[in-house]
Amino acid sequence: MSTRSPKEGQELEALDRLIEEITVDAYGDDAQLWAFRQAFEDDVALPADGFVIGEPVSVIAVNYNGNERRGLTAKCRREDGSEYVIAVSEVVLPQASTGARYIAAYRRWLNLDPYPAEAKKPSRGGRQHKVADDDIDLSKPVELVALSVKERAARCRLLGSDRIITLRASRLWEVVPGAIVTVTPRKQWRYGGHPYLSGDIQSTRIDVKAIDLMPLGLAEMGIWDPKEEYWGEEGEPIEDWAKPIIAHGPRPMFEMEQVLPGEDPDDPFNDPITRSNDLKDAGERAEAEKILMQLCQADLRCLDAHSHLGNFVFDHHPQDAVRHYEVGLRIGERSLGDDFTGVLAWSLIDNRPFLRCMHGYGLCLWRLGRFDEADSNFQKMLWLNPSDNQGVRFLIDEVKGKTAWEDRENE
């Protein structure tokens, strides 16, 4: 499924404004290159973790020596300590960073694609930067972002960076991908070149803003008009939940970007989610869950992985499932923003992972007796997808009436 960004035009305009700000008093290529070099020195914190052709490096300096043909150069350090110099245009920095924005502006100034394909792919799916020995102070609590979780270990990244480490701790059953884990560290070591940390989990929390993910794109898909929807047979009363939706009138419709690492565009029926479901149906639950965890480790914005991980434990452990669903829900909500009033129709397939997370979250809230939160969640679902393909409208009266899930199941 393709990634579409309706904001691409605005992003290019923003880059043009940045280029103008950097070069406003510079005339000629040489002067403008010096201006870019000064902008990097003033505004981009170095050293910074980056990638060159997929290789993790530390960018330690940006320079210009007066050679216009060569342009800006970056001094990079490999993990083994060796250093080399390469064109700045070949460096990829974390997408949300100031440095990435300045490189995009510089590439546009060079008449290159400011966002080449390798820069759009999250670096976490390939080789990754590793936590260094001096990145963690063992005398203080450490905050980690869980990427994938096994029975006795969790692959994590250090909060505020892209550097990874494996955590060994008890109580990992409380941890889900995307959660922030506060750990009292005991020991840090390396094995096979990979860093490890052992310690005791103090707390876990879900704070999508803090984990600093790139928002999912929203593609404009026309206007949704309630006049074109089916609201029941003529003469039948309109249900209460539908009245404010109809009264609001037409609204813009969007399709949310779906992130699915490992998807084969030439074989849409053999994607990782389908493989995981097939393994689950065949009784290979461990292998099925492993695929979903790998998807989260590659990119936490894979909302379908969160929803299916929630499905794995929904029947018997709703207190665990709710955390999986909530991570996916919050990632999607952050991508929508606080003032989103549009429609995310189920008929637009890429919206379904988000709506699945929202549905699972609401059902778990209900099962856990959090009726007011469940009601609010279901009302939002109806507002976002008025066609209600998931059947929320049949549940809201029972939730409002605080009918316990068990009582409903026994009716």
C-alpha positions in Angstrom: 0.0 0.0 0.0 1.5 3.3 -1.0 2.4 6.1 1.4 0.7 9.4 0.4 1.3 12.8 2.0 -1.2 15.5 1.2 1.1 17.9 3.0 3.9 17.4 0.5 3.3 20.8 -1.2 3.3 22.6 2.1 6.5 20.8 3.1 8.2 22.0 0.0 7.0 25.5 0.5 8.4 25.4 4.1 11.7 24.2 2.7 11.7 27.1 0.2 11.1 29.5 3.1 14.0 28.0 5.1 16.3 28.2 2.1 15.4 31.9 1.7 16.0 32.6 5.4 19.5 30.9 5.2 20.6 32.5 2.0 18.8 35.9 2.3 22.1 38.0 2.4 24.2 35.6 0.3 24.7 36.2 -3.4 26.2 33.5 -5.6 26.7 29.8 -5.0 29.9 30.2 -2.9 28.3 32.7 -0.5 25.2 30.6 -0.2 27.2 27.4 0.6 29.0 29.3 3.4 25.5 30.4 4.6 24.3 26.8 4.7 27.5 25.8 6.5 26.9 28.5 9.1 23.2 27.5 9.5 24.3 23.9 10.3 26.8 25.1 12.8 24.3 27.4 14.5 21.2 25.3 14.5 22.1 21.6 14.3 23.4 19.8 17.4 26.4 17.6 16.6 27.5 14.9 17.0 24.2 13.3 15.8 23.3 9.8 15.0 22.7 9.3 11.3 23.0 6.8 8.4 25.0 6.7 5.2 23.7 4.0 2.7 22.1 2.2 5.6 25.3 2.2 7.8 24.8 3.8 11.2 27.3 6.6 11.8 27.8 9.5 14.1 27.9 12.9 12.2 30.5 14.9 14.1 31.0 18.0 11.8 29.6 19.8 8.7 32.2 21.7 6.7 32.7 23.7 3.5 36.2 24.3 2.2 35.4 26.6 -0.7 35.1 23.8 -3.4 31.7 24.7 -4.9 31.6 21.4 -6.9 31.9 19.4 -3.8 29.7 21.5 -1.6 29.0 20.8 2.0 30.7 17.7 3.6 30.0 15.7 6.7 32.7 14.2 8.8 31.3 10.8 10.0 32.5 8.2 12.5 31.7 4.5 12.2 30.9 2.3 15.1 34.5 0.9 15.0 35.8 4.5 15.5 37.1 5.1 12.0 36.3 8.4 10.4 35.6 9.5 6.8 34.2 12.5 4.9 31.2 12.4 2.6 28.8 14.8 0.9 26.1 16.1 3.3 23.5 15.3 0.7 24.3 11.6 1.3 23.6 11.7 5.0 20.2 10.7 6.5 19.3 12.0 9.9 16.2 11.1 12.0 13.2 12.3 10.2 11.8 14.6 12.9 15.1 16.3 13.7 16.3 19.8 12.8 19.3 18.3 11.0 17.0 16.3 8.7 15.1 19.4 7.8 18.3 21.3 7.0 19.6 18.5 4.9 16.3 18.4 3.0 16.6 22.2 2.4 20.1 21.8 1.2 19.2 19.0 -1.1 16.4 21.1 -2.6 18.8 23.9 -3.1 21.0 21.4 -5.0 17.9 20.6 -7.2 17.8 17.1 -5.7 14.8 15.3 -4.2 14.7 16.7 -0.6 13.2 13.5 0.7 14.8 10.5 -1.1 13.3 7.1 -0.5 16.0 6.0 2.0 15.4 9.1 4.1 11.7 8.2 4.3 12.3 4.7 5.6 12.6 4.5 9.4 16.2 3.5 10.1 15.0 1.2 12.9 14.0 -1.4 10.4 17.6 -2.0 9.4 21.0 -1.6 11.1 20.6 0.5 14.2 22.7 2.6 16.5 23.5 0.9 19.7 23.6 2.3 23.2 27.1 3.2 24.1 28.7 2.4 27.5 28.5 6.0 28.6 24.9 6.6 27.5 23.5 5.2 30.7 24.2 6.3 34.2 23.6 3.2 36.3 23.1 5.4 39.5 19.9 6.8 38.1 16.6 5.5 36.7 16.6 4.9 32.9 13.7 5.5 30.6 13.4 3.1 27.6 10.9 2.8 24.8 9.9 -0.8 24.3 10.0 -1.9 20.6 9.4 -5.6 21.0 8.9 -7.9 23.9 9.7 -11.5 24.6 9.2 -13.6 27.7 12.5 -12.6 29.4 13.8 -9.7 27.3 12.6 -6.6 25.5 14.3 -4.8 22.6 14.2 -1.1 23.5 15.6 2.2 22.5 16.8 4.9 24.8 14.1 7.6 25.2 15.1 10.7 23.3 17.4 8.8 20.9 17.4 6.0 18.3 20.0 4.0 20.1 18.9 0.4 21.0 19.6 -1.9 23.9 18.1 -5.2 25.1 16.5 -5.1 28.6 16.4 -8.1 30.8 14.0 -7.7 33.7 11.1 -9.3 35.5 7.5 -8.1 35.0 7.9 -7.8 31.2 4.4 -9.1 30.8 3.3 -5.6 31.8 5.2 -4.1 28.9 3.9 -3.6 25.3 5.6 -2.2 22.3 5.4 1.6 22.3 5.3 1.9 26.1 7.9 3.9 28.1 9.6 1.8 30.7 11.3 3.3 33.7 14.0 1.0 35.0 16.3 1.0 38.0 19.4 -0.3 36.3 21.7 -3.0 37.9 24.2 -4.0 35.2 25.1 -3.0 31.7 27.2 -5.3 29.4 27.8 -6.2 25.8 27.5 -9.6 24.2 28.3 -10.3 20.5 28.7 -6.5 20.1 25.1 -5.8 21.3 24.4 -3.9 24.5 22.3 -5.3 27.3 20.8 -3.9 30.5 19.4 -5.6 33.5 17.3 -4.0 36.2 14.0 -3.7 37.9 11.0 -2.1 36.2 9.7 0.8 38.3 6.8 1.8 36.1 5.4 1.8 32.5 3.4 4.4 30.8 1.9 5.2 27.4 3.0 8.7 26.2 3.1 8.8 22.4 4.2 12.5 22.3 7.3 11.6 24.3 8.5 8.8 22.1 8.7 11.2 19.1 7.3 9.4 16.1 6.8 10.9 12.7 3.0 11.5 12.2 1.2 9.2 9.8 0.2 10.9 6.6 -3.4 11.8 5.8 -4.5 11.7 2.2 -7.5 13.9 1.2 -10.2 11.8 -0.3 -13.0 14.3 -1.1 -16.0 15.3 0.9 -18.3 13.1 3.0 -21.9 14.2 2.8 -24.5 12.8 5.3 -27.2 13.3 2.6 -25.6 10.5 0.7 -25.6 8.0 3.6 -28.3 5.5 4.6 -29.9 6.4 7.9 -32.8 4.0 7.9 -36.0 3.5 6.1 -38.1 6.5 5.2 -40.3 7.5 8.1 -38.2 5.8 10.7 -36.8 8.0 13.5 -33.2 9.0 13.3 -31.2 7.4 16.1 -29.8 9.9 18.7 -26.2 9.1 18.0 -26.6 10.1 14.3 -28.4 13.4 14.8 -25.4 15.6 15.5 -23.4 13.9 12.8 -26.2 14.7 10.2 -26.7 18.2 11.6 -23.0 19.0 11.2 -23.3 18.5 7.4 -20.5 17.7 4.9 -17.0 17.1 6.2 -13.6 16.3 4.5 -12.7 12.7 4.2 -9.2 11.3 4.7 -7.3 8.1 4.4 -4.6 7.5 7.0 -1.2 6.2 5.9 -0.7 2.6 6.7 2.8 1.5 7.7 3.5 -2.2 7.1 7.2 -3.1 7.1 8.1 -6.0 4.9 5.1 -5.7 2.7 5.6 -7.0 -0.9 3.8 -4.6 -3.3 3.9 -7.4 -5.9 2.1 -9.8 -3.7 -0.5 -8.0 -1.6 -2.0 -11.2 -0.3 1.2 -12.3 1.4 1.9 -9.5 3.8 3.3 -10.0 7.4 -0.1 -9.5 9.0 -1.7 -12.2 6.8 1.2 -14.5 7.6 0.8 -13.9 11.3 -2.9 -14.6 11.1 -2.3 -17.8 9.2 0.2 -19.0 11.8 -2.2 -18.2 14.6 -5.0 -20.1 12.9 -2.6 -23.1 12.5 -1.8 -23.1 16.2 1.6 -21.5 15.8 0.9 -18.7 18.2 4.5 -18.0 19.2 5.6 -17.6 15.6 2.6 -15.5 14.8 3.3 -13.2 17.8 7.0 -13.0 16.8 6.0 -11.5 13.4 3.9 -8.8 15.0 6.6 -7.9 17.5 9.1 -7.7 14.6 6.7 -5.3 12.8 6.6 -3.1 15.9 10.4 -3.2 16.2 10.8 -2.1 12.6 8.3 0.8 13.0 6.1 1.5 16.0 3.6 3.2 13.7 2.5 -0.2 12.3 -1.0 0.1 13.8 -2.2 -3.2 12.6 0.5 -5.0 14.6 -0.7 -3.3 17.8 -4.4 -4.2 17.0 -3.5 -7.9 16.3 -1.3 -8.1 19.4 -4.3 -6.9 21.4 -6.5 -9.6 19.7 -4.0 -12.3 20.8 -4.8 -11.6 24.5 -8.3 -10.0 24.3 -10.3 -13.1 25.3 -8.5 -13.9 28.5 -6.4 -10.8 29.5 -8.3 -7.6 28.6 -6.1 -5.7 31.1 -3.1 -6.6 28.8 -5.0 -6.2 25.5 -6.1 -2.6 26.4 -2.5 -1.5 26.4 -1.7 -2.9 23.0 -4.8 -1.2 21.5 -4.2 2.1 23.3 -0.7 2.4 21.9 -2.0 2.1 18.3 -4.9 4.4 19.1 -2.7 7.1 20.5 -0.2 7.0 17.6 -3.1 7.5 15.2 -4.7 10.2 17.3 -1.4 12.1 17.4 -1.2 11.9 13.6 -4.8 13.4 13.4 -4.0 16.3 15.7 -6.3 17.9 18.3 -8.5 19.8 15.9 -9.3 17.0 13.4 -13.0 17.1 12.4 -12.9 14.9 9.3 -14.1 11.4 8.4 -12.0 8.3 8.4 -14.2 5.9 6.4 -13.9 2.2 6.9 -14.3 1.8 3.1 -10.9 3.4 2.7 -8.8 0.3 3.6 -5.8 2.1 5.1 -8.1 3.5 7.8 -8.9 0.1 9.2 -5.8 -0.5 11.4 -6.6 2.7 13.3 -10.3 1.9 13.6 -9.5 -1.6 14.7 -7.3 -0.3 17.5 -10.0 2.1 18.5 -12.7 -0.6 18.5 -10.5 -3.0 20.6 -9.7 -0.3 23.0 -13.4 0.5 23.6 -14.3 -3.1 24.1 -11.6 -3.5 26.6 -12.7 -0.4 28.5 -16.2 -1.9 28.7 -14.9 -5.3 29.9 -12.9 -3.5 32.6 -15.9 -1.6 33.8 -14.6 1.8 32.6 -18.0 2.7 31.1 -17.6 6.5 30.7 -14.4 6.1 28.8 -15.8 3.3 26.7 -18.9 5.5 25.8 -16.6 8.4 24.9 -14.5 6.2 22.7 -17.5 4.7 20.9 -19.0 8.1 20.3 -15.7 9.2 18.7 -15.7 6.1 16.5 -19.2 7.0 15.2 -18.1 10.5 14.5 -15.0 9.4 12.6 -16.8 6.6 10.7 -20.5 7.3 10.6 -21.2 4.2 8.4 -20.2 2.2 11.5 -19.0 -0.9 9.8 -17.9 -2.3 13.2 -21.3 -2.1 14.8 -20.6 0.3 17.6 -24.2 1.7 17.4 -25.5 -1.6 18.7 -23.3 -1.4 21.8 -23.7 2.2 23.0 -27.0 1.8 24.9 -25.6 -1.0 27.0 -22.4 0.9 27.7 -24.4 4.0 28.7 -26.6 1.9 30.9 -23.4 0.5 32.5 -24.4 -3.1 31.7 -21.4 -5.3 32.7 -19.7 -7.2 29.9 -20.3 -10.5 31.6 -24.1 -9.8 32.0 -24.3 -9.0 28.3 -22.5 -12.2 27.4 -24.9 -14.2 29.5 -28.1 -12.8 28.1 
